[in-house]
Amino acid sequence: MSSTHETRLVAGETSVLEGASAVVAGLGFLTFLFAWLTLSEVVSLETRVLGMGLFELLGLDLLVSGSGVLAFGVVSRAEFVETSPSDTAGLPAAIVFGSIGLAAGGIVASQTFGFGFPGWLAIGVLTGGTSAAVTILPREDIGSTVPAGVLAVAVGAVFLTGLIGPEWAWNPADFEATYTARVVVPVLAVLCSLLVAWASAKAYSGFGSRGRQNGAYFLIGVNAFAMLAVPLLLLAFVVRRGWPRATAGIEIGPGVGPTVVFGLRLPFDWPFVMNVSQGIYVDVPGVLPAIAGIERVADHAEKVATITTRVEAVPDAVLDAIVGFAHRSQGVVEAATSVLLASRDVDTAYEALTAHDELAAELEPFDRRLYRDDIPDAYLLGLVLDSVKRTAEHGGNIAEVAIQQVSKETTEGTETRAETPQR
């Protein structure tokens, strides 16, 4: 009789563990989803859900799910529920949590406390080694849940207490980069949500071989979801950022388009594509000059490819210099188009113009040197340099178009704010 009662009790407790772990795994997935939507700028950090800001929501989700994962490990280790954990969580899990501990310890030591290389490396190795040891030395139920739960609770607390807020930014001392909350918060949330959901999936099956299989299936499923979702999120980002501007002023009808030849006008007008980039009567700056510039860049690339088949012996120093010029010219085009098509900062366009001017100043004397030093195939190499120069010029033209586009948007935004009545 007591045996039957005990079996039912264990079965009931196990079902409670399954239900709770399923809820926590679901919370982890929702956190993962909201973080991805934030990272792709489909939703902003100022978005409010259920009366809470996104910061508070992500922080609360991580705090609750991390606490739940810690509870799963404790009740399993105390044998309050029937589970079948292995002796260890395994080397792969130790490597993952050890790497996270190494990175976290090193970043905090170097950027927060100002330790030099030996100091932050020692602290990083210490925190990484501790994280790996906590993962691999105890039983699987502790090694799988404690590192994931502690990390999620810590990050959730950072979000909820405002240590990282909407205006937070991190400027690493040794890097020319700024990491804002709009990037750091979603990335941390994605990482923590995956870890707590993985640990919950293992707890759902009672750890052991079934738990590891369930955790692996969960990660595979999330990976498949991400492969499908990322292109859709990118498409949504592009549409949200560029669709209104790209479709502004479109007209279809007799004689509404630009004049093409003999006074004939096209029956449609697409200002974003057909307009020039600037002018007194240009309400919608167009990308026609940029389109033409990109087309010319392709023409010069084909020309260079054709010429190189005719070039024979070229000194290594000359070849290296020309290749360097070509890479710099390519960089001008890439920087300019990144501002126009990927909404990079306008400073990048100005940097592209500066790079073009510097390159042009170096190309002319180098071209003269080819003939002065009697370099073989100097004429053909001169044609290559001419294409490199013109490619950079087209990149400069694209940069100017991008600057005009940004200037137009800035002016319109300023006028809109000025027209908005103040309360």
Buried (B, 14 or more C-beta within 10 A) or exposed (E): EEEEEEEEEEEEBBEEBBEBBBBBBEBBBBBBBBBBBBBBBBBEBEBEEEEEBBBBBBBBBBBBBBBBBBBBBBBBBEEEBBBBBBEBBBEEBBBBBBEBBBEBBBBBBBBEEEBEEEBBBBBBBBBBBBBBBBBBEBBBBBBBBBBBBBBBBBBBBBBBEEEBEBEBEBEEEEEEEEBEBBBBBBEBBBBBBBBBBBBBBBBBBBBBEEBBEBBEEBEEEBEEBBEEBEEEBEEBBBEEEEEEBBEEBBEEEEEEBEEEEEEEBBEBBBBBEBBEBBEEEBEBBBBBBBBBBBEBBEBBBEBBEEBEEEBEEBEEEBEEBBEEBBEBBBBBBEBBBBBBBEBBEBEBBBBBBEBBEEBBEEBEEBBEEBEEEEBEBBEBBBBBBBBBBBBBBBBBBBBBBBBBBBBBBEEEEEEEEEEEEEE
